[in-house]
Amino acid sequence: MMKIPKTKAAWKKLQATSLKEAFRLDKEYAREIKRLTVPAIAELMGASEDSLYKWLSNASMPTNLVPSYEHICGIDFITQYLAIRSHKLLIDIPTGRQAAEIGLAEFQQLSADTTSLLVKHYQNGGEIDQTVEALTKLMAGAAFHRANIKTQPELEFDGDVE
């Protein structure tokens, strides 16, 4: 059984190895970080305690309730597990930050550093954790710029529009 971390940063490094563990990790995060009990989660979901305990023990929650369960718990181990099991990659798209947060020059440097780590890994078996972390940061930076470009308002023209 996996040791339950105490800090939010430590939680972000965890990865569920089964659907049942994903349900348990969501519940444990809600208990440790948000101080929510199973009865409190059930009440917020509008479900009975018995139903929630059954879903958790069987890892068989109706799929339309998973988003609200994860929202209440404050973390998304179930979604992450299902994506990984389907050979998909999930990246949190940054929202609500200034474009200067990761500027183009910084993004270019991150790209060069990441490529260097990747080459070192393939040539000499470089540090796996450091390379994976750099790749994740690079993908998150690309996702940020993608989201930033998609949400920019239309260009304004001179003159009044009637």
C-alpha beads as a LAMMPS data file, in Angstrom:
LAMMPS data file: protein, C-alpha beads

162 atoms
161 bonds

1 atom types
1 bond types

-500.0 500.0 xlo xhi
-500.0 500.0 ylo yhi
-500.0 500.0 zlo zhi

Masses

1 110.0

Atoms # bond

1 1 1 0.000 0.000 0.000
2 1 1 1.259 3.460 -0.937
3 1 1 2.338 5.902 1.786
4 1 1 0.023 8.926 1.939
5 1 1 1.925 12.226 1.543
6 1 1 1.254 15.294 3.666
7 1 1 1.966 18.156 1.220
8 1 1 0.211 19.187 -1.991
9 1 1 3.508 19.082 -3.874
10 1 1 4.088 15.473 -2.846
11 1 1 0.563 14.524 -3.942
12 1 1 1.214 15.818 -7.475
13 1 1 4.004 13.248 -7.917
14 1 1 1.760 10.261 -7.130
15 1 1 0.263 8.108 -9.825
16 1 1 -2.432 5.496 -9.269
17 1 1 -1.641 1.964 -10.433
18 1 1 -5.258 0.769 -10.453
19 1 1 -8.721 2.250 -10.673
20 1 1 -9.452 1.246 -7.081
21 1 1 -6.277 2.998 -5.941
22 1 1 -7.270 6.116 -7.918
23 1 1 -10.595 6.277 -6.041
24 1 1 -8.783 5.766 -2.742
25 1 1 -6.165 8.436 -3.500
26 1 1 -8.869 10.990 -4.383
27 1 1 -10.611 10.213 -1.075
28 1 1 -7.373 10.356 0.922
29 1 1 -6.418 13.683 -0.671
30 1 1 -9.819 15.097 0.316
31 1 1 -9.280 13.813 3.859
32 1 1 -5.653 14.953 4.279
33 1 1 -5.614 18.247 2.373
34 1 1 -9.237 19.450 2.349
35 1 1 -10.247 17.848 5.665
36 1 1 -13.343 16.202 4.143
37 1 1 -14.801 12.950 5.425
38 1 1 -16.591 10.416 3.251
39 1 1 -19.975 11.516 4.687
40 1 1 -19.123 15.140 3.823
41 1 1 -18.103 14.181 0.274
42 1 1 -21.344 12.188 -0.127
43 1 1 -23.406 15.139 1.081
44 1 1 -21.667 17.541 -1.322
45 1 1 -22.242 15.080 -4.180
46 1 1 -25.917 14.693 -3.291
47 1 1 -25.431 10.949 -2.796
48 1 1 -25.963 8.675 0.178
49 1 1 -23.015 7.613 2.308
50 1 1 -23.835 3.976 1.589
51 1 1 -23.730 4.579 -2.166
52 1 1 -20.414 6.405 -1.966
53 1 1 -18.846 3.707 0.223
54 1 1 -20.061 1.066 -2.271
55 1 1 -18.663 2.986 -5.262
56 1 1 -15.330 3.442 -3.497
57 1 1 -15.036 -0.197 -2.442
58 1 1 -15.906 -1.478 -5.938
59 1 1 -14.333 1.382 -7.956
60 1 1 -17.652 1.498 -9.807
61 1 1 -18.960 5.054 -9.535
62 1 1 -21.305 6.142 -12.358
63 1 1 -19.159 8.047 -14.853
64 1 1 -21.380 11.126 -14.760
65 1 1 -20.504 11.519 -11.051
66 1 1 -16.716 11.200 -11.403
67 1 1 -16.142 14.885 -12.347
68 1 1 -18.090 16.135 -9.327
69 1 1 -16.369 13.611 -7.033
70 1 1 -12.945 14.758 -8.242
71 1 1 -13.932 18.415 -8.000
72 1 1 -15.085 17.961 -4.408
73 1 1 -11.973 15.946 -3.520
74 1 1 -9.747 18.547 -5.187
75 1 1 -7.646 16.165 -7.286
76 1 1 -8.153 13.960 -10.341
77 1 1 -6.426 10.602 -9.894
78 1 1 -9.321 8.746 -11.581
79 1 1 -9.125 10.865 -14.736
80 1 1 -5.328 10.542 -14.756
81 1 1 -5.473 6.767 -14.342
82 1 1 -8.044 6.342 -17.119
83 1 1 -5.976 8.497 -19.477
84 1 1 -2.753 6.614 -18.741
85 1 1 -4.527 3.276 -19.143
86 1 1 -5.651 4.458 -22.596
87 1 1 -2.067 5.477 -23.457
88 1 1 -2.907 9.193 -23.332
89 1 1 -0.989 12.059 -21.786
90 1 1 -2.703 14.706 -19.670
91 1 1 -1.188 18.111 -19.048
92 1 1 -2.747 20.819 -16.906
93 1 1 -3.282 23.824 -19.164
94 1 1 -2.286 26.939 -17.245
95 1 1 -5.054 29.502 -16.994
96 1 1 -5.286 33.023 -15.689
97 1 1 -1.603 33.865 -15.947
98 1 1 0.131 36.650 -17.774
99 1 1 1.825 35.778 -21.061
100 1 1 5.105 36.890 -19.512
101 1 1 4.870 33.917 -17.111
102 1 1 6.778 31.803 -19.615
103 1 1 7.950 34.099 -22.365
104 1 1 9.162 32.998 -25.757
105 1 1 12.855 33.355 -24.866
106 1 1 12.352 31.300 -21.695
107 1 1 10.347 28.750 -23.681
108 1 1 13.123 28.502 -26.268
109 1 1 15.739 27.997 -23.514
110 1 1 13.554 25.359 -21.858
111 1 1 13.234 23.617 -25.218
112 1 1 17.016 23.616 -25.760
113 1 1 17.728 22.381 -22.219
114 1 1 15.118 19.651 -22.516
115 1 1 16.462 18.517 -25.872
116 1 1 19.962 18.378 -24.380
117 1 1 18.731 16.224 -21.485
118 1 1 16.900 13.963 -23.913
119 1 1 20.006 13.497 -26.083
120 1 1 22.106 12.738 -22.976
121 1 1 19.519 10.217 -21.829
122 1 1 19.491 8.367 -25.135
123 1 1 23.293 8.425 -25.455
124 1 1 24.402 7.610 -21.910
125 1 1 21.226 6.779 -20.019
126 1 1 20.995 10.165 -18.305
127 1 1 18.846 10.953 -15.273
128 1 1 15.295 9.734 -15.993
129 1 1 13.432 11.832 -13.390
130 1 1 15.160 15.062 -14.441
131 1 1 14.482 14.363 -18.132
132 1 1 10.826 13.498 -17.526
133 1 1 10.370 16.642 -15.402
134 1 1 11.951 18.810 -18.121
135 1 1 9.765 17.215 -20.810
136 1 1 6.667 17.806 -18.684
137 1 1 7.603 21.477 -18.153
138 1 1 8.200 21.886 -21.888
139 1 1 4.826 20.343 -22.735
140 1 1 3.116 22.522 -20.115
141 1 1 4.821 25.598 -21.592
142 1 1 3.609 24.633 -25.061
143 1 1 0.104 24.042 -23.656
144 1 1 0.208 27.479 -22.026
145 1 1 1.082 29.190 -25.298
146 1 1 -1.539 27.140 -27.136
147 1 1 -4.232 28.175 -24.656
148 1 1 -3.024 31.778 -24.658
149 1 1 -3.232 32.012 -28.448
150 1 1 -6.677 30.373 -28.589
151 1 1 -8.152 32.750 -26.004
152 1 1 -6.745 36.036 -27.275
153 1 1 -9.488 38.462 -28.305
154 1 1 -10.008 39.513 -31.887
155 1 1 -7.785 42.290 -33.143
156 1 1 -9.345 45.716 -32.738
157 1 1 -9.591 48.019 -35.727
158 1 1 -9.280 51.804 -35.680
159 1 1 -12.512 53.689 -35.880
160 1 1 -15.965 53.104 -34.560
161 1 1 -17.915 50.040 -35.505
162 1 1 -21.588 50.703 -35.982

Bonds

1 1 1 2
2 1 2 3
3 1 3 4
4 1 4 5
5 1 5 6
6 1 6 7
7 1 7 8
8 1 8 9
9 1 9 10
10 1 10 11
11 1 11 12
12 1 12 13
13 1 13 14
14 1 14 15
15 1 15 16
16 1 16 17
17 1 17 18
18 1 18 19
19 1 19 20
20 1 20 21
21 1 21 22
22 1 22 23
23 1 23 24
24 1 24 25
25 1 25 26
26 1 26 27
27 1 27 28
28 1 28 29
29 1 29 30
30 1 30 31
31 1 31 32
32 1 32 33
33 1 33 34
34 1 34 35
35 1 35 36
36 1 36 37
37 1 37 38
38 1 38 39
39 1 39 40
40 1 40 41
41 1 41 42
42 1 42 43
43 1 43 44
44 1 44 45
45 1 45 46
46 1 46 47
47 1 47 48
48 1 48 49
49 1 49 50
50 1 50 51
51 1 51 52
52 1 52 53
53 1 53 54
54 1 54 55
55 1 55 56
56 1 56 57
57 1 57 58
58 1 58 59
59 1 59 60
60 1 60 61
61 1 61 62
62 1 62 63
63 1 63 64
64 1 64 65
65 1 65 66
66 1 66 67
67 1 67 68
68 1 68 69
69 1 69 70
70 1 70 71
71 1 71 72
72 1 72 73
73 1 73 74
74 1 74 75
75 1 75 76
76 1 76 77
77 1 77 78
78 1 78 79
79 1 79 80
80 1 80 81
81 1 81 82
82 1 82 83
83 1 83 84
84 1 84 85
85 1 85 86
86 1 86 87
87 1 87 88
88 1 88 89
89 1 89 90
90 1 90 91
91 1 91 92
92 1 92 93
93 1 93 94
94 1 94 95
95 1 95 96
96 1 96 97
97 1 97 98
98 1 98 99
99 1 99 100
100 1 100 101
101 1 101 102
102 1 102 103
103 1 103 104
104 1 104 105
105 1 105 106
106 1 106 107
107 1 107 108
108 1 108 109
109 1 109 110
110 1 110 111
111 1 111 112
112 1 112 113
113 1 113 114
114 1 114 115
115 1 115 116
116 1 116 117
117 1 117 118
118 1 118 119
119 1 119 120
120 1 120 121
121 1 121 122
122 1 122 123
123 1 123 124
124 1 124 125
125 1 125 126
126 1 126 127
127 1 127 128
128 1 128 129
129 1 129 130
130 1 130 131
131 1 131 132
132 1 132 133
133 1 133 134
134 1 134 135
135 1 135 136
136 1 136 137
137 1 137 138
138 1 138 139
139 1 139 140
140 1 140 141
141 1 141 142
142 1 142 143
143 1 143 144
144 1 144 145
145 1 145 146
146 1 146 147
147 1 147 148
148 1 148 149
149 1 149 150
150 1 150 151
151 1 151 152
152 1 152 153
153 1 153 154
154 1 154 155
155 1 155 156
156 1 156 157
157 1 157 158
158 1 158 159
159 1 159 160
160 1 160 161
161 1 161 162
